[in-house]
């Protein structure tokens, strides 16, 4: 007799599948082929899980929600985020998030929903263990790819990174890989150091996974992740010693793993050039240029918090105002002054600057409450089974490691879902051996016909939401094609694909900027004034989506200046747009360069010279500015 599978079991399988497969989700056809596909996969999986959970509620004739100690701070935090979005500098951007970061309201709410699904779908000890084991094995596969990559073998050459001096695997950035492994390594370390069984296949498995994830973490050269894992290891060892559960065989295994990691990195260094392991370790305790840059970013973040204390700039709005709040010595200190950060590179400063001090308090409330409850449960070791304590330690050490890593980095959708899912698994571990409260709504009064109608409506909504997510991916594939055609000077084809990207996803200003650039390039190449008009139309639409983006004003200035070769009257429009761009970023060299050239067209030599001098002040090595100043000096003589 075939056993009937319930919708709840299907939901649990989908949840496990989500976490196991998530690191491998990439779509090379997209322009952003690493972060965006993972984000859309998360959203679609979340929609499917909610759909199945609601159908299960109809099946059992009641809605059952587990109540946890994090419910109130999460609900309040969501409300504050909603206010910060609505009153932010750019509500549309704060809702969807900045391109390549996607850290807007909708993404934050997705994390909270993922936590809700975790605590309501994964309730039993065996289920939690299965999820943790799956995360460790999944990370081991990612680690193998990272190690191979660091040895100089890129399987997907031309798709993933070409610079193999630091491994990034399928995350596209060594910092993101480090953040991911900072969360997973403690799970493997907990299993290795606290397992009660004598040497067995499990110990061999955990030794191997610890070796692989540790070697991959070392290969990423992500120092903040190293610090996080070291603190988590100290935390694990302290409890193991307290409970007298640490055996000499486990310590020998740990020492051997550490030795092998160093040897693997030494072999990698022979194949691929890059910083040595000890030089990178030494830089943790030294004040190097990277540390100086980060301190200046933090100083700018404090200035933003001072000016936007209550609700911040709006989620993901850091880049909108950093140019006006960067330190005075920025241009003379950092290695690349024109590359402005879009994140605070500190999780707490990022939350405070974009969502306000109020949201930071609730965020800290969530984290501190989680850690305090977990510590309390661990101190009740005589009242809890050792299996439950291991699960709590695994989740707690993972979150400690992740939080320390985030103080020198930032949250990203390709890593953050694991953070919130592990918090949910930790909460489920706390409730294992005690009866938690539930919130219940009876559905007995709903007849069969209404249930069918509601199910169809829910199904339709789920399909529409999934389709909207797939559209975002579809639009990005057209955007990728448009860029490739423009780079090969096939402007007509680039215009066609940019139009398709804009039509499918009209909320993305980057697509409109690309369409404007395609038209402008075609206009300059063919001398077609109609294309100038189309370019301006596209950039004006982009301006409506983000009026605080200096690039839309700079692009407008460039288009008007090029058009002025045919219609001289438009040079005044170019200057007005350049000035607006400089209000948003007074040290943007390309804008000063465009302004200088526009002044020269008008014959305003004195003003043009001032613009060239400003460029030379910002970048004393700029050869064009030097030549222009020399030329104007000779003409005056």
Secondary structure, 3 states (H helix, E strand, C coil): CCCCCCHHHHHHHHHHHHHHHHHHCCCCCCCCCCHHHHHHHHHHHHHHHHHHHHHHHHHHCEEEEECCCCHHHHHHHHHHHHHHHHCCCCHHHHHHCCCCCCCCHHHHHHHHHHHHHHHHHCCCHHHHHHHHHHHHHHHHHHHHHHHHHHCCCCCCCCCCCCCCCCCCHHHCCHHHHHHHHHHHHHHHHHHHHHCCCCCCHHHHHHHHHHHHHHHHHHHHCCHHHHHHHHHHHHHHHHHHHHCCCCCHHHHHHHHHHHHHHHHHHHHHHHHCCCCCHHHHHHHHCCCCHHHHHHHHHHHHHHHHHHHCCCCCCCCCCHHHHHHHHCCCCHHHHCCCCCCCCCCCCCHHHHHHHHHHHHHHHHHHHHHHHHHHHHHHHHHCCCCCCHHHHHHHHHHHHHHHHHHHHHCCCCCCCCCHHHHHHHHHHHHHHHCCCCCCCEEEEECCCCCHHHHHHHHHHHHHHHHHHHHHHHHHHHHHHHHHHHHHHHHCCCHHHHHHHHHHHHHHCCCCHHHHHHHHHHHHHHHHHHCCHHHHHHHHHHHHHHHHHCCCCHHHHHHHHHHHHHHCCCCHHHHHHHHHHHHHHHHHCCCCHHHHHHHHHHHHHCCCHHHHHHHHHHHHHHCCCCHHHHHHHHHHHHHHC
